[in-house]
């Protein structure tokens, strides 16, 4: 049985790592990111790695119409959806007292509204995949953050959007896991990606979680039966108390 996945933020970092692993497993893939040229390069690599088919949709998920374009492109090519990976996100730091509302709105749009919209529009395809393969069901993986679990100064808005994303995942499980569609939020501390480069002066990249650590977790989650529901996994960094990014 052919399997397919839709991955946002797939042109680099965690999204690219997950896409590569799924390509090697023979998944058909729909990839979304802002940079069209980079997406095409990644798509060629994934085809070479074993992906049955790769569809790319460039766009900014801050744009409300973007989610619909991605889901429609996947539906037109694959019809059903075994794995929805909600990876795209924006990170911005600043204290509550001085945080610009413009950046607040962008954070909420990309980190919460877009995942909700993607999930809502992709749910019929996830249900179809779960019906086609009831033993495995269909999975949603949402990249959250440890700051959505444990508060961190300067990351109030980012943490709040990720906490909301985790709540969304838990409610989806209540509503849909009986139909074979379940979700997991991954809540890691800093992962060694471009998105974390802003804090290299305080936290060197070699002390951050490896991208492959997250990929391994996603790989394992996608292999679970439909009977197992894992609402969230918190991943701390070695050498910390486990309660901070």
C-alpha positions as CSV (number, residue, x, y, z in Angstrom):
1,X,0.0,0.0,0.0
2,X,1.5,3.3,-1.0
3,X,1.8,6.0,1.7
4,X,2.0,9.7,1.5
5,X,2.9,12.6,3.8
6,X,2.5,16.4,3.7
7,X,5.3,18.3,5.4
8,X,5.4,22.0,6.0
9,X,8.7,23.9,6.5
10,X,10.3,21.1,4.5
11,X,13.2,22.9,2.7
12,X,15.6,22.8,5.7
13,X,16.2,21.7,9.2
14,X,13.8,19.4,10.9
15,X,11.3,19.3,8.1
16,X,14.0,18.4,5.5
17,X,15.3,15.7,7.8
18,X,11.8,14.2,8.2
19,X,11.2,14.4,4.5
20,X,14.4,12.6,3.8
21,X,13.6,9.7,6.1
22,X,10.1,9.3,4.6
23,X,11.5,9.5,1.1
24,X,13.9,6.6,1.9
25,X,10.9,4.7,3.2
26,X,9.1,5.2,-0.2
27,X,6.5,7.8,0.8
28,X,5.0,10.1,-1.7
29,X,5.5,13.6,-0.5
30,X,4.0,17.1,-0.6
31,X,6.4,19.7,0.6
32,X,5.7,23.3,1.5
33,X,8.1,26.2,2.3
34,X,8.6,29.8,1.3
35,X,11.6,29.5,-1.0
36,X,10.6,27.9,-4.3
37,X,14.1,27.4,-5.6
38,X,15.3,25.7,-2.4
39,X,12.2,23.5,-2.5
40,X,12.9,22.3,-6.0
41,X,16.5,21.4,-5.0
42,X,15.2,19.4,-2.0
43,X,12.5,17.7,-4.1
44,X,15.2,16.4,-6.5
45,X,17.2,15.0,-3.6
46,X,14.1,13.3,-2.2
47,X,13.2,11.7,-5.5
48,X,16.8,10.4,-5.7
49,X,16.4,9.1,-2.1
50,X,13.4,7.0,-3.0
51,X,10.2,9.1,-2.8
52,X,7.6,7.8,-5.1
53,X,6.4,11.2,-6.0
54,X,7.2,14.7,-4.8
55,X,4.9,17.7,-5.0
56,X,6.1,21.1,-4.1
57,X,4.0,24.1,-3.1
58,X,5.9,27.3,-2.3
59,X,4.2,29.9,-0.1
60,X,4.1,31.8,3.1
61,X,1.8,30.2,5.7
62,X,1.2,33.7,7.1
63,X,-1.0,34.1,4.1
64,X,-4.4,32.6,4.9
65,X,-4.8,31.1,1.4
66,X,-1.5,29.2,1.6
67,X,-2.8,26.2,3.6
68,X,-5.6,25.5,1.2
69,X,-3.2,25.5,-1.8
70,X,-0.9,22.9,-0.1
71,X,-3.8,20.6,0.9
72,X,-5.4,20.9,-2.5
73,X,-2.1,20.0,-4.2
74,X,-1.7,16.9,-2.0
75,X,-5.4,15.8,-2.6
76,X,-5.1,16.2,-6.4
77,X,-2.0,13.9,-6.5
78,X,-2.5,11.4,-3.7
79,X,-6.1,11.5,-2.6
80,X,-5.4,10.3,1.0
81,X,-2.9,11.3,3.7
82,X,-1.0,9.0,6.0
83,X,1.1,11.6,7.8
84,X,0.6,15.3,8.3
85,X,3.8,16.9,9.6
86,X,3.1,20.5,10.9
87,X,6.7,21.7,11.1
88,X,6.7,25.2,9.7
89,X,7.0,27.9,12.4
90,X,8.5,31.3,13.2
91,X,10.5,32.1,16.3
92,X,10.8,35.6,17.7
93,X,12.0,36.7,21.2
94,X,11.2,39.7,23.3
95,X,9.7,40.6,26.7
96,X,5.9,40.9,27.1
97,X,6.2,44.6,27.9
98,X,7.8,45.6,24.7
99,X,6.7,42.9,22.2
100,X,5.4,44.4,19.0
101,X,1.8,43.4,18.1
102,X,2.9,43.0,14.4
103,X,5.3,40.2,15.4
104,X,2.6,38.8,17.8
105,X,0.2,38.5,14.9
106,X,2.7,36.9,12.6
107,X,3.6,34.4,15.2
108,X,0.0,33.4,15.9
109,X,-0.7,33.2,12.1
110,X,2.2,30.9,11.3
111,X,2.5,28.8,14.5
112,X,-1.2,28.3,15.3
113,X,-3.7,29.5,12.7
114,X,-1.9,27.8,9.8
115,X,-1.5,24.5,11.5
116,X,-5.2,24.6,12.5
117,X,-6.2,25.4,9.0
118,X,-4.0,22.7,7.5
119,X,-5.3,20.1,9.9
120,X,-8.9,21.1,9.4
121,X,-8.6,20.9,5.6
122,X,-6.5,17.7,5.6
123,X,-8.7,15.8,8.1
124,X,-10.9,14.2,5.4
125,X,-7.8,12.7,3.7
126,X,-6.4,11.6,7.1
127,X,-9.7,9.8,7.8
128,X,-9.6,8.2,4.4
129,X,-6.0,6.9,5.0
130,X,-7.1,5.6,8.5
131,X,-10.0,3.7,6.9
132,X,-7.8,2.2,4.2
133,X,-5.3,1.0,6.9
134,X,-7.1,0.6,10.2
135,X,-4.2,-1.2,11.9
136,X,-1.9,1.8,11.4
137,X,-4.4,4.7,11.1
138,X,-3.1,8.1,10.1
139,X,-0.8,10.3,12.1
140,X,-0.3,14.0,12.7
141,X,3.0,15.3,14.0
142,X,3.2,18.8,15.3
143,X,6.5,20.5,16.1
144,X,6.0,22.4,19.3
145,X,8.6,23.5,21.8
146,X,9.6,22.9,25.4
147,X,8.8,26.6,25.9
148,X,5.2,25.7,25.5
149,X,5.5,23.4,28.5
150,X,7.9,25.4,30.7
151,X,7.9,29.2,30.6
152,X,11.0,31.0,29.6
153,X,11.7,34.7,29.9
154,X,11.7,36.4,26.5
155,X,9.8,33.6,24.7
156,X,6.3,34.4,25.9
157,X,4.6,34.6,22.5
158,X,6.5,31.7,20.9
159,X,5.8,29.6,24.0
160,X,2.1,30.6,24.0
161,X,1.6,29.6,20.4
162,X,3.3,26.2,21.0
163,X,1.2,25.6,24.1
164,X,-1.9,26.3,22.1
165,X,-0.6,23.9,19.4
166,X,-0.2,21.1,22.0
167,X,-3.7,21.8,23.2
168,X,-5.0,21.4,19.7
169,X,-3.2,18.1,19.4
170,X,-4.7,16.8,22.6
171,X,-8.2,17.8,21.5
172,X,-7.7,16.2,18.1
173,X,-6.9,12.9,19.9
174,X,-10.1,13.2,21.9
175,X,-12.2,13.8,18.8
176,X,-10.5,11.6,16.2
177,X,-8.3,8.9,17.6
178,X,-11.3,6.6,17.8
179,X,-11.5,7.0,14.0
180,X,-7.8,6.1,13.7
181,X,-6.4,9.6,13.3
182,X,-4.1,10.5,16.2
183,X,-1.5,13.2,16.8
184,X,1.7,13.9,18.7
185,X,3.3,17.2,19.6
186,X,7.0,17.1,19.9
187,X,8.3,19.7,22.4
188,X,12.1,19.9,22.1
189,X,14.5,22.4,23.6
190,X,16.9,24.1,21.1
191,X,17.6,21.9,18.1
192,X,20.6,22.6,15.9
193,X,19.0,24.3,13.0
194,X,19.1,27.7,11.3
195,X,16.2,28.8,13.5
196,X,18.3,28.5,16.6
197,X,21.4,30.4,15.3
198,X,20.3,33.6,17.0
199,X,21.3,32.2,20.4
200,X,24.6,30.6,19.4
201,X,26.4,33.2,21.5
202,X,24.8,31.7,24.6
203,X,24.1,28.1,23.6
204,X,26.6,26.6,21.2
205,X,25.2,24.4,18.4
206,X,27.2,21.4,19.6
207,X,25.1,21.5,22.8
208,X,21.8,21.5,21.0
209,X,19.6,18.5,20.1
210,X,20.5,17.0,16.8
211,X,17.9,17.2,14.0
212,X,18.3,13.4,13.6
213,X,17.1,12.9,17.2
214,X,13.7,14.5,16.2
215,X,13.7,12.5,12.9
216,X,14.1,9.3,14.9
217,X,11.1,10.1,17.1
218,X,8.9,10.9,14.1
219,X,9.9,7.7,12.4
220,X,9.0,5.7,15.5
221,X,5.7,7.5,16.0
222,X,4.6,6.8,12.4
223,X,5.3,3.1,12.9
224,X,2.9,2.8,15.9
225,X,-0.4,1.1,15.6
226,X,-3.6,3.0,15.6
227,X,-4.2,1.8,19.2
228,X,-1.4,3.8,20.6
229,X,-1.8,7.6,21.2
230,X,1.2,9.7,22.3
231,X,-0.1,13.2,22.9
232,X,3.3,14.8,23.5
233,X,7.0,14.2,23.9
234,X,9.3,16.7,25.7
235,X,12.9,16.5,24.7
236,X,15.4,18.3,26.9
237,X,19.1,19.1,26.3
238,X,21.9,17.3,28.0
239,X,23.5,19.3,30.7
240,X,20.4,21.3,31.7
241,X,17.8,20.7,34.4
242,X,15.4,19.7,31.6
243,X,13.0,22.6,32.2
244,X,14.5,25.2,29.8
245,X,15.1,25.6,26.1
